[in-house]
Amino acid sequence: MPAEFGPVLSGEFGCGARVAAGADVDELVVVLGGVMENFAITGGTIAQFPDLVCSMAAVKQAAAANRDLALLPPKTAEAIIEACKEIRAGGLADQFTVDPVQGGAGTSTNMNADEVIANRALELLGHPRGDVLHPLEHVNLNQSTNDVYPTAVRLALV
């Protein structure tokens, strides 16, 4: 691993409280010099496509049903659901910062959504961003980008 990537890839890099998007999206900014500069395929962000952002939140909200399988603590699930509802109502749109067209079949968009939802859910639970609720282990629990992204795109189109 190149020395300059060490703090980022080892988890030492923290995104702080400046954005609801978390460390994974911030790592793209640090490691690659800026999402918009390096992946500026369209020159925009997914925030310009509110139906897609809303659909991503709808899929994540539905996945909080992992609570019913005892895989997600009820309070965590409720906070995730509330964060998703806020996003579906148009909140936090400025936190969806990745380009809508990128390699990885929607992985960056999925990570962006997971981090925004996780950090907003943490705030609703009274915790600081980046604390005990993890974007992948809680928000993205039992999901695959290969399922989430195409489902969200289909929902956005109907």
KOLVEXRO-32003 format. One record per atom (N, C-alpha, C, CB): residue in one letter; atom name; x negated, y, z. Coordinates in steps of 0.2 Angstrom, whole numbers. Glycine has a CB too. Layout:
   res   atom       X       Y       Z
     a     CA       X       Y       Z
...
//
This chain:
   res   atom       X       Y       Z
     m      N      -4      -6       0
     m     CA       0       0       0
     m      C      -4       6       0
     m     CB       5       0       6
     p      N      -3      11      -5
     p     CA      -7      17      -5
     p      C      -7      21       2
     p     CB      -5      22     -10
     a      N     -12      24       4
     a     CA     -12      27      11
     a      C      -7      32      12
     a     CB     -19      30      12
     e      N      -6      36       6
     e     CA      -1      41       7
     e      C       6      39       8
     e     CB      -1      46       1
     f      N       8      33       6
     f     CA      14      30       7
     f      C      15      27      14
     f     CB      16      25       2
     g      N      10      26      17
     g     CA      10      22      24
     g      C      15      25      29
     g     CB       4      23      27
     p      N      15      31      30
     p     CA      20      33      35
     p      C      28      32      33
     p     CB      19      41      37
     v      N      29      33      26
     v     CA      35      32      24
     v      C      38      25      24
     v     CB      36      35      16
     l      N      33      21      21
     l     CA      35      14      20
     l      C      35      10      27
     l     CB      31      10      15
     s      N      31      12      32
     s     CA      31       9      38
     s      C      37      11      43
     s     CB      24      10      41
     g      N      41      16      41
     g     CA      46      18      45
     g      C      45      24      49
     g     CB      49      12      49
     e      N      39      27      49
     e     CA      37      32      53
     e      C      40      39      51
     e     CB      29      33      53
     f      N      41      39      45
     f     CA      44      45      42
     f      C      52      46      44
     f     CB      44      45      34
     g      N      53      51      47
     g     CA      60      53      49
     g      C      63      58      45
     g     CB      61      54      57
     c      N      70      58      44
     c     CA      73      63      40
     c      C      75      69      44
     c     CB      79      60      36
     g      N      75      68      50
     g     CA      77      74      55
     g      C      85      75      54
     g     CB      73      80      53
     a      N      87      81      56
     a     CA      94      82      56
     a      C      96      87      51
     a     CB      95      86      63
     r      N      92      88      46
     r     CA      94      93      40
     r      C      99      90      36
     r     CB      87      95      37
     v      N      99      84      35
     v     CA     104      81      30
     v      C     108      75      33
     v     CB     101      80      23
     a      N     114      74      30
     a     CA     117      67      32
     a      C     114      62      28
     a     CB     124      68      31
     a      N     111      63      23
     a     CA     108      57      19
     a      C     102      56      23
     a     CB     105      59      12
     g      N     100      49      24
     g     CA      95      47      28
     g      C      88      46      25
     g     CB      97      41      32
     a      N      84      42      29
     a     CA      77      41      27
     a      C      76      38      20
     a     CB      74      36      32
     d      N      80      33      18
     d     CA      79      30      11
     d      C      80      35       6
     d     CB      84      25      10
     v      N      85      40       6
     v     CA      85      45       1
     v      C      79      50       2
     v     CB      92      49       2
     d      N      78      52       8
     d     CA      72      56      10
     d      C      66      53       7
     d     CB      72      58      17
     e      N      65      47       8
     e     CA      59      43       6
     e      C      58      44      -2
     e     CB      59      36       7
     l      N      63      44      -6
     l     CA      63      45     -13
     l      C      60      52     -14
     l     CB      70      45     -16
     v      N      63      57     -10
     v     CA      60      64     -11
     v      C      53      64      -9
     v     CB      64      69      -6
     v      N      51      61      -4
     v     CA      44      62      -1
     v      C      39      58      -6
     v     CB      43      59       6
     v      N      41      52      -7
     v     CA      36      47     -11
     v      C      36      49     -18
     v     CB      38      40     -11
     l      N      42      51     -21
     l     CA      42      53     -28
     l      C      42      60     -30
     l     CB      48      50     -31
     g      N      41      64     -25
     g     CA      41      71     -26
     g      C      48      75     -27
     g     CB      37      73     -32
     g      N      53      72     -26
     g     CA      59      75     -27
     g      C      64      71     -31
     g     CB      59      82     -29
     v      N      70      69     -29
     v     CA      74      65     -33
     v      C      76      69     -39
     v     CB      81      63     -29
     m      N      78      75     -38
     m     CA      80      79     -44
     m      C      75      80     -49
     m     CB      83      85     -42
     e      N      68      80     -47
     e     CA      63      81     -52
     e      C      61      75     -55
     e     CB      57      84     -48
     n      N      61      69     -52
     n     CA      59      63     -55
     n      C      64      59     -58
     n     CB      56      59     -49
     f      N      70      60     -56
     f     CA      76      56     -59
     f      C      81      61     -62
     f     CB      79      51     -53
     a      N      79      66     -64
     a     CA      83      71     -67
     a      C      86      69     -74
     a     CB      80      78     -67
     i      N      89      64     -74
     i     CA      91      61     -81
     i      C      97      66     -83
     i     CB      94      54     -80
     t      N     102      67     -79
     t     CA     107      72     -81
     t      C     106      79     -78
     t     CB     114      69     -78
     g      N     102      80     -73
     g     CA     101      86     -70
     g      C     106      88     -65
     g     CB     101      92     -76
     g      N     110      83     -63
     g     CA     115      84     -59
     g      C     115      79     -53
     g     CB     122      84     -62
     t      N     120      79     -49
     t     CA     120      74     -43
     t      C     127      71     -43
     t     CB     119      78     -36
     i      N     128      65     -40
     i     CA     134      62     -40
     i      C     139      66     -36
     i     CB     133      55     -36
     a      N     138      71     -33
     a     CA     142      76     -30
     a      C     147      79     -35
     a     CB     139      81     -26
     q      N     144      79     -41
     q     CA     148      82     -47
     q      C     153      78     -49
     q     CB     143      84     -53
     f      N     153      72     -47
     f     CA     158      67     -49
     f      C     162      65     -42
     f     CB     155      61     -52
     p      N     167      69     -40
     p     CA     170      68     -34
     p      C     174      61     -34
     p     CB     175      74     -32
     d      N     177      59     -39
     d     CA     180      53     -40
     d      C     176      47     -38
     d     CB     184      52     -46
     l      N     170      47     -40
     l     CA     165      42     -39
     l      C     163      42     -32
     l     CB     158      43     -43
     v      N     162      48     -29
     v     CA     160      49     -22
     v      C     166      46     -17
     v     CB     158      56     -20
     c      N     172      48     -19
     c     CA     178      46     -16
     c      C     178      38     -16
     c     CB     184      49     -18
     s      N     177      35     -22
     s     CA     178      28     -23
     s      C     173      24     -19
     s     CB     177      26     -30
     m      N     166      27     -19
     m     CA     161      24     -15
     m      C     163      24      -7
     m     CB     154      28     -15
     a      N     166      29      -5
     a     CA     169      29       2
     a      C     174      24       3
     a     CB     171      36       4
     a      N     179      24      -2
     a     CA     184      19      -1
     a      C     182      12      -1
     a     CB     189      20      -7
     v      N     177      10      -5
     v     CA     174       3      -4
     v      C     171       2       2
     v     CB     169       2     -10
     k      N     167       7       5
     k     CA     164       7      11
     k      C     169       6      17
     k     CB     159      12      12
     q      N     174      10      16
     q     CA     180      10      21
     q      C     183       3      22
     q     CB     185      15      20
     a      N     184       0      16
     a     CA     187      -7      16
     a      C     182     -12      19
     a     CB     189      -9       8
     a      N     176     -11      18
     a     CA     171     -16      20
     a      C     170     -15      28
     a     CB     164     -15      17
     a      N     173     -10      31
     a     CA     173     -10      38
     a      C     177     -15      41
     a     CB     175      -3      40
     a      N     181     -19      37
     a     CA     185     -25      39
     a      C     181     -30      42
     a     CB     189     -27      33
     n      N     174     -29      41
     n     CA     169     -34      45
     n      C     171     -34      52
     n     CB     162     -32      43
     r      N     174     -29      55
     r     CA     176     -29      62
     r      C     181     -34      63
     r     CB     179     -22      63
     d      N     185     -36      59
     d     CA     190     -41      60
     d      C     187     -48      60
     d     CB     195     -41      54
     l      N     181     -49      57
     l     CA     177     -55      58
     l      C     172     -55      63
     l     CB     173     -56      51
     a      N     173     -50      68
     a     CA     168     -49      74
     a      C     161     -48      72
     a     CB     169     -55      78
     l      N     160     -46      66
     l     CA     153     -44      63
     l      C     151     -37      64
     l     CB     153     -46      56
     l      N     156     -33      66
     l     CA     155     -26      67
     l      C     158     -24      73
     l     CB     157     -22      60
     p      N     155     -20      78
     p     CA     158     -18      84
     p      C     164     -13      82
     p     CB     154     -15      88
     p      N     170     -14      85
     p     CA     176     -10      84
     p      C     174      -3      84
     p     CB     181     -12      89
     k      N     171       0      89
     k     CA     170       7      89
     k      C     165      10      83
     k     CB     166       9      95
     t      N     161       5      81
     t     CA     156       7      75
     t      C     161       7      69
     t     CB     151       2      75
     a      N     165       2      68
     a     CA     169       1      62
     a      C     174       7      62
     a     CB     173      -5      63
     e      N     177       9      68
     e     CA     181      15      68
     e      C     178      22      66
     e     CB     184      16      74
     a      N     171      22      68
     a     CA     167      28      66
     a      C     166      28      59
     a     CB     161      29      70
     i      N     164      22      56
     i     CA     163      22      49
     i      C     169      23      45
     i     CB     160      14      47
     i      N     175      21      47
     i     CA     181      22      44
     i      C     183      30      44
     i     CB     187      18      47
     e      N     182      33      49
     e     CA     183      40      50
     e      C     178      44      45
     e     CB     182      42      57
     a      N     172      42      45
     a     CA     167      45      41
     a      C     169      45      33
     a     CB     160      43      42
     c      N     171      39      32
     c     CA     174      37      25
     c      C     180      42      23
     c     CB     175      30      24
     k      N     184      42      28
     k     CA     190      46      27
     k      C     188      54      26
     k     CB     195      46      33
     e      N     184      56      29
     e     CA     181      63      28
     e      C     178      64      21
     e     CB     176      65      34
     i      N     175      59      19
     i     CA     172      59      12
     i      C     177      59       7
     i     CB     166      54      11
     r      N     182      55       8
     r     CA     187      54       3
     r      C     192      60       3
     r     CB     192      48       5
     a      N     191      64       8
     a     CA     195      71       8
     a      C     191      76       6
     a     CB     197      72      16
     g      N     185      75       3
     g     CA     181      80       0
     g      C     175      82       5
     g     CB     185      86      -2
     g      N     174      80      11
     g     CA     169      82      15
     g      C     162      79      13
     g     CB     171      80      22
     l      N     157      82      15
     l     CA     150      80      14
     l      C     148      79       7
     l     CB     149      74      18
     a      N     151      82       3
     a     CA     150      81      -5
     a      C     143      83      -6
     a     CB     155      85      -9
     d      N     140      89      -3
     d     CA     134      91      -4
     d      C     128      86      -2
     d     CB     133      98       0
     q      N     130      81       2
     q     CA     125      76       4
     q      C     124      71      -1
     q     CB     127      73      11
     f      N     128      71      -6
     f     CA     127      65     -11
     f      C     122      68     -17
     f     CB     134      63     -14
     t      N     116      67     -16
     t     CA     111      71     -19
     t      C     107      67     -25
     t     CB     106      73     -15
     v      N     109      61     -26
     v     CA     105      57     -31
     v      C     109      58     -38
     v     CB     105      49     -30
     d      N     105      57     -43
     d     CA     107      58     -50
     d      C     112      53     -52
     d     CB     102      58     -55
     p      N     118      54     -55
     p     CA     123      49     -56
     p      C     120      44     -61
     p     CB     129      52     -59
     v      N     115      45     -65
     v     CA     112      40     -69
     v      C     105      39     -67
     v     CB     112      43     -77
     q      N     104      33     -65
     q     CA      97      31     -62
     q      C      96      24     -64
     q     CB      97      33     -55
     g      N      90      21     -63
     g     CA      89      14     -64
     g      C      91      11     -57
     g     CB      81      13     -65
     g      N      92       4     -58
     g     CA      93       1     -52
     g      C     101      -1     -51
     g     CB      91       4     -46
     a      N     104       0     -56
     a     CA     112      -2     -56
     a      C     116       1     -51
     a     CB     112      -9     -56
     g      N     114       7     -49
     g     CA     118      11     -43
     g      C     115      10     -36
     g     CB     125       8     -43
     t      N     109       7     -36
     t     CA     106       6     -29
     t      C     105      13     -25
     t     CB      99       2     -30
     s      N     102      18     -29
     s     CA     101      24     -26
     s      C     108      27     -23
     s     CB      98      29     -30
     t      N     113      27     -27
     t     CA     120      29     -25
     t      C     122      26     -19
     t     CB     125      29     -31
     n      N     122      19     -19
     n     CA     124      15     -14
     n      C     120      17      -7
     n     CB     123       7     -15
     m      N     114      18      -8
     m     CA     110      19      -2
     m      C     112      26       0
     m     CB     102      19      -4
     n      N     113      31      -4
     n     CA     115      38      -2
     n      C     121      37       2
     n     CB     115      42      -9
     a      N     126      34      -1
     a     CA     133      33       2
     a      C     132      30       9
     a     CB     138      29      -2
     d      N     128      25      10
     d     CA     127      21      16
     d      C     124      26      21
     d     CB     122      15      15
     e      N     119      30      19
     e     CA     116      34      24
     e      C     120      40      26
     e     CB     110      37      21
     v      N     124      43      21
     v     CA     129      49      23
     v      C     134      46      28
     v     CB     132      52      17
     i      N     137      40      27
     i     CA     142      37      31
     i      C     139      36      38
     i     CB     145      31      27
     a      N     133      32      38
     a     CA     130      30      44
     a      C     129      36      49
     a     CB     124      26      43
     n      N     126      42      46
     n     CA     124      47      50
     n      C     130      51      52
     n     CB     120      52      46
     r      N     136      52      48
     r     CA     142      55      50
     r      C     145      51      55
     r     CB     147      56      44
     a      N     145      44      55
     a     CA     148      40      60
     a      C     144      41      66
     a     CB     148      33      58
     l      N     138      41      66
     l     CA     134      43      72
     l      C     136      49      76
     l     CB     126      43      71
     e      N     137      54      72
     e     CA     139      61      75
     e      C     146      60      78
     e     CB     140      66      69
     l      N     150      56      75
     l     CA     157      55      78
     l      C     157      51      84
     l     CB     162      51      73
     l      N     152      47      85
     l     CA     151      43      91
     l      C     147      47      96
     l     CB     147      36      89
     g      N     145      53      94
     g     CA     141      57      99
     g      C     133      55      99
     g     CB     144      56     106
     h      N     131      52      94
     h     CA     124      51      94
     h      C     120      55      89
     h     CB     123      43      92
     p      N     114      56      89
     p     CA     110      60      84
     p      C     110      55      78
     p     CB     103      62      86
     r      N     109      59      72
     r     CA     108      55      66
     r      C     102      51      66
     r     CB     107      60      60
     g      N     102      45      63
     g     CA      97      40      63
     g      C      96      36      69
     g     CB      90      44      62
     d      N     101      36      74
     d     CA     101      33      80
     d      C     102      25      79
     d     CB     105      36      85
     v      N     108      23      83
     v     CA     109      16      84
     v      C     113      13      78
     v     CB     112      15      90
     l      N     116      17      74
     l     CA     120      14      68
     l      C     116      14      62
     l     CB     127      18      67
     h      N     115       8      59
     h     CA     110       7      53
     h      C     114       7      47
     h     CB     106       1      54
     p      N     112      11      42
     p     CA     115      11      35
     p      C     116       4      32
     p     CB     112      16      30
     l      N     111       0      32
     l     CA     111      -6      29
     l      C     114     -12      33
     l     CB     104      -9      27
     e      N     113     -12      40
     e     CA     115     -17      44
     e      C     122     -16      46
     e     CB     111     -17      50
     h      N     125     -10      46
     h     CA     132      -8      48
     h      C     136      -6      42
     h     CB     132      -3      54
     v      N     134      -1      39
     v     CA     139       2      34
     v      C     139      -3      28
     v     CB     136       9      32
     n      N     133      -6      26
     n     CA     132     -10      20
     n      C     133     -17      22
     n     CB     125      -8      17
     l      N     135     -19      28
     l     CA     136     -26      30
     l      C     139     -30      25
     l     CB     139     -26      37
     n      N     136     -36      23
     n     CA     139     -41      19
     n      C     141     -38      12
     n     CB     145     -44      22
     q      N     138     -33      10
     q     CA     139     -30       3
     q      C     133     -30      -1
     q     CB     142     -22       4
     s      N     134     -30      -8
     s     CA     129     -29     -13
     s      C     130     -24     -17
     s     CB     128     -36     -17
     t      N     125     -20     -19
     t     CA     126     -15     -24
     t      C     129     -17     -30
     t     CB     119     -11     -25
     n      N     127     -23     -32
     n     CA     130     -26     -38
     n      C     138     -27     -38
     n     CB     127     -33     -39
     d      N     141     -27     -32
     d     CA     148     -27     -31
     d      C     151     -20     -30
     d     CB     150     -32     -25
     v      N     147     -17     -25
     v     CA     150     -10     -23
     v      C     150      -5     -29
     v     CB     145      -7     -17
     y      N     145      -4     -32
     y     CA     144       1     -37
     y      C     149       0     -43
     y     CB     137       1     -40
     p      N     150      -6     -46
     p     CA     154      -7     -51
     p      C     162      -6     -49
     p     CB     154     -14     -55
     t      N     163      -8     -43
     t     CA     170      -8     -40
     t      C     171       0     -39
     t     CB     170     -11     -33
     a      N     167       4     -37
     a     CA     168      11     -36
     a      C     169      14     -42
     a     CB     162      14     -32
     v      N     165      12     -47
     v     CA     166      15     -54
     v      C     172      14     -57
     v     CB     160      13     -59
     r      N     175       8     -56
     r     CA     181       6     -59
     r      C     187      10     -55
     r     CB     182      -2     -58
     l      N     186      10     -49
     l     CA     191      14     -45
     l      C     191      21     -47
     l     CB     190      14     -37
     a      N     185      24     -48
     a     CA     185      31     -50
     a      C     188      32     -57
     a     CB     178      33     -51
     l      N     188      27     -61
     l     CA     191      28     -68
     l      C     198      27     -69
     l     CB     188      23     -73
     v      N     201      24     -63
     v     CA     209      23     -64
     v      C     213      28     -60
     v     CB     210      16     -60
//
